[in-house]
Amino acid sequence: MQQLAYKAYGEVTSRTANSGQIEYAIFEEVTQALKAVDAQEIPQPTVWAEAIDRNLKLWQILSIDLMSDANELEPTLKKNLIALAESVRRISYHVFSREAEISELVEINEIIMQGLAGHVPNPAIMAAK
């Protein structure tokens, strides 16, 4: 029964949600997984690695989409997002080797989510970070 509900929900979502809403939902899901792992004092290694890997895959898929001719974003924005995806990749490998914190990935994702939601962060606040 639950599977039918999820299937129906997915069909309705695909008909009613725009791509930004779908991207936001995916970022939110992946970011929540990162936060959950980060909140644990000693996370299970496989769950920890899977959360980071899912985030990496999300950014990899985003990069591929950004390089597609079908992507209609402004070229400068595409270039900046591709550079950010590369930063996420590097940070992720540093997290895997315990040289960086998951919170860095969470912060990047949350900024992207704000943009997808139409909230433009205050430049003064961003400069202070």
DRENLO-397051 format. One record per atom (N, C-alpha, C): residue in one letter; atom name; y, x, z. Coordinates in Angstrom, 2 decimals, padded with zeros to 5 digits, always signed. Atoms other than C-alpha are relative to their C-alpha. Layout:
BEGIN
(r "A", "CA", (Y, X, Z))
...
//
This chain:
BEGIN
(r "M", "N", (-001.20, +000.82, +000.00))
(r "M", "CA", (+000.00, +000.00, +000.00))
(r "M", "C", (+001.26, +000.86, +000.00))
(r "Q", "N", (-001.16, -000.88, -000.05))
(r "Q", "CA", (+002.41, +002.79, +000.89))
(r "Q", "C", (+000.23, +000.69, -001.34))
(r "Q", "N", (-000.14, -000.67, +001.29))
(r "Q", "CA", (+001.68, +004.53, -002.39))
(r "Q", "C", (+000.67, -000.91, -001.02))
(r "L", "N", (-000.64, +000.95, +000.91))
(r "L", "CA", (+002.64, +001.38, -004.29))
(r "L", "C", (+001.49, -000.11, +000.30))
(r "A", "N", (-001.40, +000.09, -000.39))
(r "A", "CA", (+005.86, +001.17, -002.32))
(r "A", "C", (+000.77, +001.23, -000.47))
(r "Y", "N", (-000.66, -001.23, +000.46))
(r "Y", "CA", (+006.69, +004.81, -003.05))
(r "Y", "C", (+000.15, +000.01, -001.51))
(r "K", "N", (-000.06, +000.03, +001.46))
(r "K", "CA", (+005.88, +004.32, -006.72))
(r "K", "C", (+001.11, -000.94, -000.46))
(r "A", "N", (-001.04, +000.97, +000.36))
(r "A", "CA", (+008.09, +001.24, -006.94))
(r "A", "C", (+001.38, +000.55, +000.33))
(r "Y", "N", (-001.28, -000.59, -000.39))
(r "Y", "CA", (+010.87, +003.02, -005.06))
(r "Y", "C", (+000.41, +001.07, -001.01))
(r "G", "N", (-000.28, -001.04, +000.98))
(r "G", "CA", (+010.62, +005.95, -007.46))
(r "G", "C", (+000.46, -000.57, -001.32))
(r "E", "N", (-000.40, +000.62, +001.27))
(r "E", "CA", (+010.85, +003.66, -010.48))
(r "E", "C", (+001.40, -000.59, +000.10))
(r "V", "N", (-001.33, +000.57, -000.19))
(r "V", "CA", (+013.88, +001.86, -009.07))
(r "V", "C", (+001.03, +001.12, +000.07))
(r "T", "N", (-000.92, -001.13, -000.13))
(r "T", "CA", (+015.50, +005.17, -008.14))
(r "T", "C", (+000.29, +000.61, -001.36))
(r "S", "N", (-000.22, -000.63, +001.30))
(r "S", "CA", (+014.98, +006.58, -011.60))
(r "S", "C", (+000.84, -000.87, -000.92))
(r "R", "N", (-000.81, +000.90, +000.83))
(r "R", "CA", (+016.62, +003.50, -013.12))
(r "R", "C", (+001.42, -000.15, +000.53))
(r "T", "N", (-001.30, +000.31, -000.59))
(r "T", "CA", (+019.52, +003.21, -010.68))
(r "T", "C", (+000.80, +001.21, +000.47))
(r "A", "N", (-000.71, -001.17, -000.52))
(r "A", "CA", (+020.36, +006.67, -009.39))
(r "A", "C", (+000.48, +000.88, -001.15))
(r "N", "N", (-000.47, -000.95, +001.01))
(r "N", "CA", (+022.52, +009.02, -011.39))
(r "N", "C", (-000.56, +001.38, +000.34))
(r "S", "N", (+000.60, -001.32, -000.21))
(r "S", "CA", (+021.53, +012.67, -011.74))
(r "S", "C", (+000.56, +000.68, +001.24))
(r "G", "N", (-000.59, -000.59, -001.20))
(r "G", "CA", (+023.96, +013.74, -009.01))
(r "G", "C", (-000.63, -000.53, +001.27))
(r "Q", "N", (+000.64, +000.59, -001.17))
(r "Q", "CA", (+022.39, +011.32, -006.55))
(r "Q", "C", (-001.42, +000.55, +000.18))
(r "I", "N", (+001.36, -000.53, -000.05))
(r "I", "CA", (+018.92, +012.56, -007.42))
(r "I", "C", (+000.04, +001.45, +000.47))
(r "E", "N", (-000.14, -001.40, -000.41))
(r "E", "CA", (+020.01, +016.21, -007.11))
(r "E", "C", (+000.35, +000.08, +001.48))
(r "Y", "N", (-000.38, +000.01, -001.41))
(r "Y", "CA", (+021.63, +015.41, -003.76))
(r "Y", "C", (-001.22, -000.26, +000.87))
(r "A", "N", (+001.19, +000.35, -000.79))
(r "A", "CA", (+018.43, +013.79, -002.47))
(r "A", "C", (-000.99, +001.17, +000.06))
(r "I", "N", (+000.91, -001.14, +000.02))
(r "I", "CA", (+016.36, +016.80, -003.53))
(r "I", "C", (+000.55, +001.12, +000.88))
(r "F", "N", (-000.60, -001.03, -000.84))
(r "F", "CA", (+018.79, +019.25, -001.95))
(r "F", "C", (-000.11, -000.38, +001.48))
(r "E", "N", (+000.08, +000.45, -001.39))
(r "E", "CA", (+018.82, +017.15, +001.22))
(r "E", "C", (-001.41, +000.19, +000.55))
(r "E", "N", (+001.39, -000.14, -000.44))
(r "E", "CA", (+015.02, +017.12, +001.44))
(r "E", "C", (-000.35, +001.46, +000.25))
(r "V", "N", (+000.30, -001.43, -000.12))
(r "V", "CA", (+014.71, +020.87, +000.87))
(r "V", "C", (+000.78, +000.61, +001.17))
(r "T", "N", (-000.83, -000.54, -001.07))
(r "T", "CA", (+017.57, +021.63, +003.27))
(r "T", "C", (-000.50, -000.45, +001.36))
(r "Q", "N", (+000.56, +000.49, -001.26))
(r "Q", "CA", (+016.07, +019.45, +006.00))
(r "Q", "C", (-001.25, +000.79, +000.38))
(r "A", "N", (+001.19, -000.81, -000.27))
(r "A", "CA", (+012.81, +021.39, +005.67))
(r "A", "C", (+000.40, +001.39, +000.52))
(r "L", "N", (-000.49, -001.30, -000.47))
(r "L", "CA", (+014.73, +024.67, +006.05))
(r "L", "C", (+000.53, -000.11, +001.43))
(r "K", "N", (-000.56, +000.19, -001.35))
(r "K", "CA", (+016.57, +023.32, +009.11))
(r "K", "C", (-001.11, -000.20, +001.03))
(r "A", "N", (+001.11, +000.26, -000.92))
(r "A", "CA", (+013.33, +022.09, +010.69))
(r "A", "C", (-000.71, +001.29, +000.37))
(r "V", "N", (+000.66, -001.29, -000.25))
(r "V", "CA", (+011.74, +025.51, +010.33))
(r "V", "C", (+000.91, +000.91, +000.83))
(r "D", "N", (-000.96, -000.86, -000.70))
(r "D", "CA", (+014.89, +027.26, +011.54))
(r "D", "C", (+000.14, -000.41, +001.46))
(r "A", "N", (-000.15, +000.51, -001.36))
(r "A", "CA", (+014.99, +025.06, +014.66))
(r "A", "C", (-001.17, +000.38, +000.90))
(r "Q", "N", (+001.18, -000.36, -000.79))
(r "Q", "CA", (+011.52, +026.17, +015.75))
(r "Q", "C", (+000.11, +001.44, +000.48))
(r "E", "N", (-000.06, -001.35, -000.55))
(r "E", "CA", (+011.36, +029.16, +018.05))
(r "E", "C", (-000.99, +000.93, -000.71))
(r "I", "N", (+001.02, -000.77, +000.73))
(r "I", "CA", (+008.13, +030.37, +016.45))
(r "I", "C", (-000.64, -000.95, -001.01))
(r "P", "N", (+000.56, +000.92, +001.00))
(r "P", "CA", (+007.50, +028.42, +013.24))
(r "P", "C", (-001.34, +000.49, -000.53))
(r "Q", "N", (+001.28, -000.34, +000.61))
(r "Q", "CA", (+004.07, +028.29, +011.69))
(r "Q", "C", (+000.32, +000.78, -001.28))
(r "P", "N", (-000.36, -000.85, +001.15))
(r "P", "CA", (+004.15, +031.10, +009.08))
(r "P", "C", (-000.11, -000.69, -001.36))
(r "T", "N", (+000.15, +000.65, +001.31))
(r "T", "CA", (+002.86, +028.96, +006.21))
(r "T", "C", (+001.08, -001.05, -000.23))
(r "V", "N", (-001.06, +001.02, +000.12))
(r "V", "CA", (+005.36, +026.16, +006.89))
(r "V", "C", (+001.34, +000.69, -000.24))
(r "W", "N", (-001.22, -000.79, +000.15))
(r "W", "CA", (+008.16, +028.72, +007.21))
(r "W", "C", (+000.13, +000.52, -001.43))
(r "A", "N", (-000.02, -000.55, +001.36))
(r "A", "CA", (+007.23, +030.41, +003.93))
(r "A", "C", (+000.13, -001.10, -001.05))
(r "E", "N", (-000.06, +001.10, +000.97))
(r "E", "CA", (+006.76, +027.09, +002.13))
(r "E", "C", (+001.41, -000.58, -000.10))
(r "A", "N", (-001.37, +000.53, +000.03))
(r "A", "CA", (+010.23, +025.87, +003.13))
(r "A", "C", (+000.92, +000.91, -000.82))
(r "I", "N", (-000.82, -000.97, +000.75))
(r "I", "CA", (+011.83, +029.04, +001.76))
(r "I", "C", (-000.39, -000.03, -001.47))
(r "D", "N", (+000.48, +000.03, +001.38))
(r "D", "CA", (+009.66, +028.92, -001.36))
(r "D", "C", (+000.47, -001.25, -000.74))
(r "R", "N", (-000.49, +001.24, +000.64))
(r "R", "CA", (+010.59, +025.28, -002.07))
(r "R", "C", (+001.47, +000.12, -000.36))
(r "N", "N", (-001.41, -000.20, +000.29))
(r "N", "CA", (+014.25, +026.22, -001.84))
(r "N", "C", (+000.17, +000.94, -001.20))
(r "L", "N", (-000.04, -000.91, +001.14))
(r "L", "CA", (+013.67, +029.13, -004.21))
(r "L", "C", (-000.33, -000.72, -001.30))
(r "K", "N", (+000.40, +000.74, +001.21))
(r "K", "CA", (+011.91, +026.83, -006.68))
(r "K", "C", (+001.10, -000.96, -000.43))
(r "L", "N", (-001.10, +000.91, +000.33))
(r "L", "CA", (+014.75, +024.31, -006.48))
(r "L", "C", (+001.10, +000.76, -000.75))
(r "W", "N", (-001.05, -000.78, +000.64))
(r "W", "CA", (+017.28, +027.00, -007.36))
(r "W", "C", (-000.44, +000.57, -001.33))
(r "Q", "N", (+000.52, -000.49, +001.28))
(r "Q", "CA", (+015.03, +028.38, -010.09))
(r "Q", "C", (+000.07, -001.10, -001.06))
(r "I", "N", (-000.07, +001.15, +000.92))
(r "I", "CA", (+014.77, +024.93, -011.69))
(r "I", "C", (+001.45, -000.28, -000.37))
(r "L", "N", (-001.43, +000.20, +000.26))
(r "L", "CA", (+018.52, +024.50, -011.33))
(r "L", "C", (+000.53, +001.03, -001.00))
(r "S", "N", (-000.43, -001.06, +000.92))
(r "S", "CA", (+019.08, +027.85, -013.08))
(r "S", "C", (-000.46, -000.27, -001.42))
(r "I", "N", (+000.55, +000.29, +001.33))
(r "I", "CA", (+016.82, +026.89, -015.96))
(r "I", "C", (+000.78, -001.14, -000.64))
(r "D", "N", (-000.77, +001.13, +000.51))
(r "D", "CA", (+018.66, +023.58, -016.32))
(r "D", "C", (+001.41, +000.43, -000.41))
(r "L", "N", (-001.36, -000.47, +000.30))
(r "L", "CA", (+022.03, +025.33, -016.22))
(r "L", "C", (+000.05, +000.80, -001.29))
(r "M", "N", (+000.03, -000.81, +001.22))
(r "M", "CA", (+020.98, +027.62, -019.08))
(r "M", "C", (-000.35, -000.82, -001.24))
(r "S", "N", (+000.37, +000.88, +001.11))
(r "S", "CA", (+019.87, +024.68, -021.21))
(r "S", "C", (+001.24, -000.42, -000.79))
(r "D", "N", (-001.10, +000.48, +000.85))
(r "D", "CA", (+022.05, +023.70, -024.16))
(r "D", "C", (+000.34, -001.46, +000.31))
(r "A", "N", (-000.22, +001.41, -000.31))
(r "A", "CA", (+021.65, +020.10, -022.99))
(r "A", "C", (+000.87, -000.19, +001.25))
(r "N", "N", (-000.82, +000.10, -001.20))
(r "N", "CA", (+023.49, +020.85, -019.73))
(r "N", "C", (+001.47, -000.03, -000.41))
(r "E", "N", (-001.38, +000.22, +000.44))
(r "E", "CA", (+027.04, +019.56, -020.15))
(r "E", "C", (+001.06, +000.43, +001.02))
(r "L", "N", (-001.00, -000.49, -000.95))
(r "L", "CA", (+028.69, +021.21, -017.15))
(r "L", "C", (+000.94, +000.99, -000.68))
(r "E", "N", (-000.99, -000.96, +000.49))
(r "E", "CA", (+031.79, +023.29, -017.75))
(r "E", "C", (-000.61, +001.40, +000.05))
(r "P", "N", (+000.60, -001.34, +000.05))
(r "P", "CA", (+030.77, +026.85, -018.79))
(r "P", "C", (+000.29, +000.87, +001.22))
(r "T", "N", (-000.32, -000.82, -001.17))
(r "T", "CA", (+032.60, +028.48, -015.88))
(r "T", "C", (-000.79, -000.44, +001.22))
(r "L", "N", (+000.78, +000.53, -001.11))
(r "L", "CA", (+030.90, +026.20, -013.37))
(r "L", "C", (-001.47, +000.39, -000.15))
(r "K", "N", (+001.39, -000.40, +000.25))
(r "K", "CA", (+027.52, +026.88, -014.98))
(r "K", "C", (-000.20, +001.47, +000.37))
(r "K", "N", (+000.10, -001.45, -000.27))
(r "K", "CA", (+028.14, +030.63, -014.79))
(r "K", "C", (+000.02, +000.26, +001.51))
(r "N", "N", (-000.10, -000.18, -001.45))
(r "N", "CA", (+029.16, +030.40, -011.11))
(r "N", "C", (-001.26, -000.48, +000.71))
(r "L", "N", (+001.22, +000.51, -000.63))
(r "L", "CA", (+026.13, +028.28, -010.21))
(r "L", "C", (-001.20, +000.90, -000.29))
(r "I", "N", (+001.08, -000.94, +000.32))
(r "I", "CA", (+023.78, +030.68, -012.00))
(r "I", "C", (+000.12, +001.24, +000.88))
(r "A", "N", (-000.22, -001.15, -000.89))
(r "A", "CA", (+025.33, +033.56, -010.03))
(r "A", "C", (-000.39, -000.35, +001.43))
(r "L", "N", (+000.37, +000.45, -001.34))
(r "L", "CA", (+024.90, +031.54, -006.84))
(r "L", "C", (-001.52, -000.08, +000.13))
(r "A", "N", (+001.46, +000.07, -000.02))
(r "A", "CA", (+021.25, +030.91, -007.72))
(r "A", "C", (-000.60, +001.39, +000.16))
(r "E", "N", (+000.47, -001.38, -000.16))
(r "E", "CA", (+020.77, +034.66, -008.05))
(r "E", "C", (+000.22, +000.49, +001.43))
(r "S", "N", (-000.26, -000.35, -001.40))
(r "S", "CA", (+022.36, +035.12, -004.62))
(r "S", "C", (-001.03, -000.65, +000.92))
(r "V", "N", (+001.01, +000.71, -000.80))
(r "V", "CA", (+020.01, +032.51, -003.18))
(r "V", "C", (-001.34, +000.72, -000.11))
(r "R", "N", (+001.26, -000.73, +000.18))
(r "R", "CA", (+017.07, +034.42, -004.67))
(r "R", "C", (-000.01, +001.27, +000.86))
(r "R", "N", (-000.07, -001.25, -000.79))
(r "R", "CA", (+018.21, +037.70, -003.08))
(r "R", "C", (-000.06, -000.30, +001.50))
(r "I", "N", (-000.01, +000.36, -001.42))
(r "I", "CA", (+018.94, +036.07, +000.28))
(r "I", "C", (-001.39, -000.45, +000.43))
(r "S", "N", (+001.34, +000.49, -000.34))
(r "S", "CA", (+015.55, +034.35, +000.22))
(r "S", "C", (-000.96, +001.15, +000.23))
(r "Y", "N", (+000.89, -001.15, -000.18))
(r "Y", "CA", (+013.75, +037.65, -000.23))
(r "Y", "C", (+000.38, +000.78, +001.26))
(r "H", "N", (-000.42, -000.63, -001.26))
(r "H", "CA", (+015.82, +039.08, +002.63))
(r "H", "C", (-000.50, -000.82, +001.19))
(r "V", "N", (+000.53, +000.84, -001.07))
(r "V", "CA", (+014.78, +036.10, +004.77))
(r "V", "C", (-001.50, +000.26, +000.15))
(r "F", "N", (+001.43, -000.29, -000.06))
(r "F", "CA", (+011.14, +036.72, +003.85))
(r "F", "C", (-000.28, +001.32, +000.73))
(r "S", "N", (+000.21, -001.30, -000.64))
(r "S", "CA", (+011.52, +040.32, +005.04))
(r "S", "C", (+000.74, +000.10, +001.34))
(r "R", "N", (-000.68, +000.10, -001.31))
(r "R", "CA", (+013.43, +039.18, +008.18))
(r "R", "C", (+001.31, +000.80, +000.05))
(r "E", "N", (-001.28, -000.71, +000.05))
(r "E", "CA", (+016.65, +040.88, +007.03))
(r "E", "C", (+001.17, -000.97, -000.12))
(r "A", "N", (-001.03, +001.04, +000.08))
(r "A", "CA", (+018.57, +037.57, +006.75))
(r "A", "C", (-000.54, -001.24, +000.70))
(r "E", "N", (+000.36, +001.23, -000.72))
(r "E", "CA", (+018.56, +034.16, +008.40))
(r "E", "C", (-000.08, -001.20, -000.95))
(r "I", "N", (+000.13, +001.24, +000.78))
(r "I", "CA", (+017.48, +030.80, +006.99))
(r "I", "C", (+001.32, -000.76, -000.01))
(r "S", "N", (-001.27, +000.72, -000.08))
(r "S", "CA", (+020.84, +029.45, +008.12))
(r "S", "C", (+000.93, +000.33, -001.17))
(r "E", "N", (-000.82, -000.35, +001.17))
(r "E", "CA", (+022.45, +031.32, +005.20))
(r "E", "C", (-000.36, -000.89, -001.19))
(r "L", "N", (+000.45, +000.87, +001.09))
(r "L", "CA", (+020.36, +029.29, +002.76))
(r "L", "C", (+000.44, -001.44, +000.25))
(r "V", "N", (-000.42, +001.35, -000.37))
(r "V", "CA", (+021.12, +026.08, +004.64))
(r "V", "C", (+001.48, -000.19, -000.30))
(r "E", "N", (-001.45, +000.10, +000.23))
(r "E", "CA", (+024.86, +026.77, +004.47))
(r "E", "C", (+000.32, -000.14, -001.49))
(r "I", "N", (-000.22, +000.09, +001.45))
(r "I", "CA", (+024.75, +027.32, +000.70))
(r "I", "C", (-000.38, -001.38, -000.50))
(r "N", "N", (+000.46, +001.32, +000.45))
(r "N", "CA", (+022.73, +024.15, +000.15))
(r "N", "C", (+000.95, -001.10, +000.45))
(r "E", "N", (-000.90, +001.04, -000.50))
(r "E", "CA", (+025.07, +022.10, +002.33))
(r "E", "C", (+001.32, -000.02, -000.77))
(r "I", "N", (-001.22, -000.05, +000.81))
(r "I", "CA", (+028.09, +023.28, +000.35))
(r "I", "C", (-000.24, -000.67, -001.35))
(r "I", "N", (+000.35, +000.64, +001.27))
(r "I", "CA", (+026.35, +022.25, -002.88))
(r "I", "C", (-000.12, -001.51, +000.19))
(r "M", "N", (+000.15, +001.43, -000.27))
(r "M", "CA", (+025.48, +018.89, -001.31))
(r "M", "C", (+001.37, -000.67, +000.14))
(r "Q", "N", (-001.36, +000.55, -000.11))
(r "Q", "CA", (+029.15, +018.35, -000.43))
(r "Q", "C", (+000.60, -000.21, -001.38))
(r "G", "N", (-000.50, +000.13, +001.37))
(r "G", "CA", (+030.04, +018.98, -004.05))
(r "G", "C", (-000.66, -001.15, -000.74))
(r "L", "N", (+000.72, +001.09, +000.66))
(r "L", "CA", (+027.35, +016.60, -005.28))
(r "L", "C", (+000.44, -001.36, +000.53))
(r "A", "N", (-000.45, +001.25, -000.60))
(r "A", "CA", (+028.63, +013.96, -002.87))
(r "A", "C", (+001.47, -000.29, -000.32))
(r "G", "N", (-001.40, +000.21, +000.36))
(r "G", "CA", (+032.15, +014.41, -004.22))
(r "G", "C", (+000.98, +000.44, +001.05))
(r "H", "N", (-000.89, -000.50, -001.04))
(r "H", "CA", (+033.54, +016.04, -001.10))
(r "H", "C", (+000.38, +001.43, -000.34))
(r "V", "N", (-000.48, -001.35, +000.31))
(r "V", "CA", (+035.67, +019.05, -001.90))
(r "V", "C", (+000.41, +000.65, +001.31))
(r "P", "N", (-000.36, -000.65, -001.26))
(r "P", "CA", (+035.77, +021.46, +001.05))
(r "P", "C", (+001.43, +000.53, -000.02))
(r "N", "N", (-001.35, -000.54, -000.14))
(r "N", "CA", (+039.17, +022.54, +002.33))
(r "N", "C", (-000.05, +001.50, -000.24))
(r "P", "N", (+000.04, -001.44, +000.31))
(r "P", "CA", (+039.85, +026.00, +000.80))
(r "P", "C", (+000.32, +000.88, +001.20))
(r "A", "N", (-000.35, -000.79, -001.18))
(r "A", "CA", (+041.39, +027.22, +004.07))
(r "A", "C", (-001.20, +000.16, +000.92))
(r "I", "N", (+001.20, -000.06, -000.83))
(r "I", "CA", (+038.22, +026.37, +005.95))
(r "I", "C", (-001.02, +000.93, -000.64))
(r "M", "N", (+000.96, -000.83, +000.71))
(r "M", "CA", (+036.07, +028.02, +003.28))
(r "M", "C", (+000.40, +001.48, +000.09))
(r "A", "N", (-000.46, -001.39, -000.07))
(r "A", "CA", (+038.22, +031.18, +003.38))
(r "A", "C", (-000.24, +000.59, +001.38))
(r "A", "N", (+000.20, -000.47, -001.36))
(r "A", "CA", (+037.79, +031.39, +007.14))
(r "A", "C", (-001.45, +000.36, +000.28))
(r "K", "N", (+001.43, -000.25, -000.26))
(r "K", "CA", (+034.00, +031.49, +006.86))
(r "K", "C", (-000.42, +001.35, -000.44))
//
